[in-house]
């Protein structure tokens, strides 16, 4: 059976590969790395890029372990008094050009000293301006990745993403969703190797699905109006991450590295009181598509 060390080593190599491809796509920016240690056990590598096309981006690797905090044990309904190990890669990219979307990916593995283990992760896209052709490309690429392992994965995990990346207090989705999955274990009738292979496919799909969106839009001209809308959309991103995101809460509750956890925040964001969109505008069209259960692959 594959070991936690082998899984963590693969995540570490995934971080290296993605960072190399993103530096090439940006052309100027280079990742700055902070290596850090967690007092309770383990550590990670936080890499941040601020380039000409990626205004602010983070690609994080971590492998941490230690006693499971009581608050997390209770929240996840797990056995008390056990140790845990968690490893994964987490990515958030905030582009400079408003026509390039924000993207998030997380792939992770978790196990306890009691023998409990699972995989989780996903990729979701948050365009400032929704381009329906690009949304279809994005979802088709994720569906193809899922279908390599189980034809039931995409519809199941797409709905999971719609429900998870939902800003309840705004009654709107964070973006156009993607896929989201969690706690994949042997309860699904599949082995640890099966779930790891799926998670590897999702991890390597990141650049395949994002680099075309970045490269096709990074040189487009934009106005101050586009930037103002971008700042408002970034504000919604902040609201979700700080109010609803379970990963942010888990990191902070397990005494994670605050700078690494909050690297997902955009460099600039804005909130305008009672903002009203112009009728028939591109901004209104985007807003109308921020809802669950849109089928992008038909």
C-alpha positions in Angstrom: 0.0 0.0 0.0 1.3 3.5 -0.9 2.7 5.3 2.1 2.0 8.9 3.3 5.6 9.7 2.6 5.2 8.7 -1.1 2.0 10.8 -1.3 3.7 13.8 0.2 6.7 13.5 -2.1 4.4 13.5 -5.1 2.6 16.6 -3.9 6.0 18.2 -3.5 6.9 17.4 -7.1 3.6 18.7 -8.3 4.3 22.1 -6.7 7.6 22.2 -8.5 6.1 21.4 -11.9 3.2 23.9 -11.6 5.5 26.7 -10.4 7.8 26.1 -13.4 4.9 26.3 -15.9 3.4 29.4 -14.3 6.7 31.2 -14.4 7.0 30.5 -18.1 3.5 31.7 -18.7 4.0 34.9 -16.8 7.3 35.6 -18.5 8.7 37.9 -15.8 7.5 36.8 -12.3 9.4 34.3 -10.3 8.2 32.5 -7.2 9.6 33.6 -3.8 9.8 30.6 -1.4 9.3 30.5 2.3 10.1 27.2 4.0 8.4 27.0 7.3 8.1 24.6 10.2 5.0 23.9 12.4 5.8 23.7 16.1 3.5 20.7 16.6 5.1 18.8 13.7 5.8 19.1 10.0 6.0 22.1 7.8 5.8 23.3 4.2 6.9 25.5 1.4 4.9 28.6 0.6 5.7 30.1 -2.9 4.3 33.5 -3.9 4.6 35.1 -7.3 3.9 38.7 -8.2 4.5 39.0 -11.9 3.4 40.9 -15.0 0.3 38.7 -15.7 -0.2 37.0 -12.4 -0.6 40.0 -10.0 -0.5 37.8 -7.0 -0.4 34.0 -6.8 0.4 31.3 -4.3 1.3 27.7 -4.8 1.7 26.0 -1.4 2.9 22.6 -0.3 2.5 21.3 3.2 3.0 18.1 5.2 2.0 18.5 8.8 1.4 16.1 11.7 0.7 16.0 15.4 -2.1 15.5 17.9 -5.5 16.2 16.5 -7.0 19.4 18.0 -10.1 18.7 19.9 -12.1 21.3 18.0 -11.3 19.6 14.7 -12.0 16.1 16.1 -15.4 17.3 17.1 -16.2 19.1 13.9 -15.1 16.1 11.7 -16.7 13.5 14.1 -13.5 11.6 14.4 -11.9 9.5 17.1 -10.6 11.6 20.0 -7.0 11.4 21.2 -5.4 10.4 17.9 -2.6 11.9 15.9 -3.1 13.1 12.3 -1.0 13.6 9.1 -2.1 15.9 6.3 -0.4 16.8 3.1 -1.3 18.6 -0.1 -0.9 21.4 -2.6 -3.1 24.5 -2.6 -3.2 27.2 -5.3 -4.9 30.5 -5.8 -4.0 32.8 -8.7 -5.2 36.4 -9.0 -4.4 37.7 -12.5 -3.7 41.3 -13.4 -6.0 41.3 -16.5 -9.7 41.4 -15.6 -10.4 39.0 -18.5 -8.2 36.3 -17.0 -10.1 34.4 -14.3 -9.1 33.7 -10.8 -8.5 30.0 -10.2 -8.2 27.8 -7.1 -7.0 24.2 -6.8 -6.5 22.0 -3.8 -5.4 18.4 -3.7 -4.8 16.8 -0.3 -4.4 13.6 1.7 -5.3 13.1 5.4 -4.8 10.2 7.7 -5.1 9.4 11.4 -3.1 7.1 13.7 -6.3 5.1 14.1 -6.1 4.0 10.4 -8.7 6.4 9.1 -7.6 8.1 5.8 -9.1 10.0 2.9 -8.3 12.2 -0.2 -10.0 15.5 -1.1 -9.6 18.3 -3.5 -10.9 20.0 -6.6 -10.5 22.9 -9.0 -12.9 25.8 -9.4 -12.8 29.0 -11.6 -13.9 32.5 -10.7 -14.0 34.7 -13.8 -14.4 38.4 -13.3 -16.2 38.3 -16.7 -17.8 35.0 -17.6 -16.9 33.8 -21.1 -19.3 31.0 -21.9 -17.0 29.3 -24.4 -14.2 29.3 -21.9 -16.5 28.0 -19.2 -17.5 25.1 -21.4 -13.8 24.4 -22.1 -13.0 24.5 -18.4 -15.8 22.1 -17.5 -15.2 19.7 -20.4 -11.5 19.4 -19.4 -12.5 18.6 -15.8 -15.1 16.1 -17.0 -12.5 14.3 -19.2 -10.2 14.1 -16.2 -13.0 12.6 -14.0 -14.2 10.2 -16.7 -10.7 8.6 -16.8 -11.5 7.2 -13.4 -15.3 7.0 -12.9 -18.1 8.4 -15.2 -20.1 9.2 -12.1 -17.4 11.5 -10.7 -18.0 14.7 -12.8 -21.8 15.1 -12.2 -21.4 14.2 -8.5 -18.3 16.5 -7.9 -19.7 19.3 -10.1 -22.8 19.5 -7.9 -20.6 19.3 -4.8 -18.6 22.3 -6.1 -21.8 24.3 -6.9 -23.1 23.7 -3.4 -19.7 24.3 -1.7 -18.5 27.4 -3.5 -21.8 29.3 -2.7 -21.9 32.7 -1.0 -25.0 32.1 1.1 -25.3 35.7 2.3 -25.2 36.9 -1.3 -27.3 34.0 -2.8 -24.7 33.6 -5.5 -21.9 31.2 -6.5 -18.3 32.4 -6.1 -17.8 31.7 -9.8 -18.6 29.0 -12.4 -17.7 26.2 -10.0 -15.7 23.2 -11.2 -15.4 20.0 -9.1 -15.0 19.5 -5.4 -14.6 16.2 -3.5 -13.7 15.2 0.0 -13.2 12.2 2.2 -12.7 9.7 -0.6 -11.8 6.5 1.3 -12.2 2.7 1.1 -15.9 3.2 1.9 -16.4 3.9 -1.8 -15.2 0.4 -2.7 -12.0 1.7 -4.1 -8.4 1.4 -2.9 -6.1 4.1 -1.6 -4.1 3.7 -4.9 -7.3 4.3 -6.9 -8.1 7.6 -5.1 -4.5 8.7 -5.2 -4.4 8.1 -9.0 -7.5 10.2 -9.4 -6.1 13.0 -7.2 -2.9 12.9 -9.3 -5.0 13.3 -12.5 -6.7 16.4 -11.0 -3.4 17.8 -9.9 -1.8 17.5 -13.4 -5.0 18.9 -15.0 -4.4 22.3 -13.4 -2.0 23.6 -16.0 -3.8 22.0 -18.8 -7.0 23.8 -18.0 -5.6 27.2 -16.8 -2.7 28.0 -19.0 -4.9 28.3 -22.1 -7.2 30.7 -20.3 -4.3 32.8 -19.1 -2.4 32.9 -22.4 -5.5 33.6 -24.5 -6.5 36.7 -22.4 -3.4 38.1 -20.7 -2.7 40.6 -23.4 -6.3 41.9 -23.9 -6.8 45.6 -23.4 -8.9 46.7 -20.5 -10.3 49.9 -19.0 -10.6 51.4 -15.5 -14.3 50.3 -15.5 -13.1 46.7 -16.0 -10.6 47.1 -13.1 -13.4 48.4 -10.9 -15.5 45.4 -11.6 -12.6 43.1 -11.0 -12.1 44.7 -7.6 -15.7 44.0 -6.7 -15.5 40.4 -7.8 -12.4 40.0 -5.8 -14.3 41.3 -2.8 -16.8 38.5 -3.2 -13.9 36.1 -3.3 -12.6 37.5 0.0 -16.1 37.2 1.6 -16.3 33.5 0.7 -12.8 32.6 1.9 -13.2 34.4 5.3 -16.8 33.5 6.0 -17.5 30.1 4.5 -14.3 28.3 3.4 -13.7 25.2 5.6 -10.0 25.0 4.5 -9.3 28.4 5.9 -11.0 27.5 9.1 -9.2 24.2 9.4 -5.8 25.9 8.8 -6.4 28.5 11.5 -7.9 26.0 14.0 -4.9 23.7 13.6 -2.4 26.5 14.3 -1.4 26.7 10.7 0.9 29.3 9.2 -1.3 32.4 8.9 0.6 33.9 6.0 0.3 30.7 4.0 -3.4 30.3 4.8 -4.3 33.8 3.8 -2.2 33.9 0.6 -5.5 33.3 -1.1 -6.5 36.9 -0.6 -6.2 39.2 -3.6 -3.8 42.1 -3.7 -6.6 44.7 -4.0 -10.3 44.3 -3.5 -13.3 46.7 -3.1 -16.8 46.9 -1.7 -19.2 49.5 -3.0 -22.4 50.1 -1.0 -25.5 49.0 -2.9 -23.7 48.7 -6.2 -26.0 48.7 -9.2 -25.0 47.2 -12.6 -25.9 48.8 -15.9 -28.8 47.0 -17.7 -27.5 44.8 -20.5 -23.9 45.2 -19.5 -21.2 42.5 -19.4 -21.2 42.9 -15.7 -24.9 42.1 -15.4 -24.5 39.1 -17.7 -21.7 37.7 -15.5 -23.9 38.3 -12.4 -26.8 36.5 -14.0 -24.6 33.4 -14.4 -23.5 33.2 -10.8 -25.9 30.4 -9.8 -26.0 26.7 -9.2 -26.8 23.9 -11.6 -25.8 25.5 -14.9 -24.8 22.7 -17.3 -21.6 23.8 -19.1 -21.0 20.5 -20.9 -24.2 20.0 -22.9 
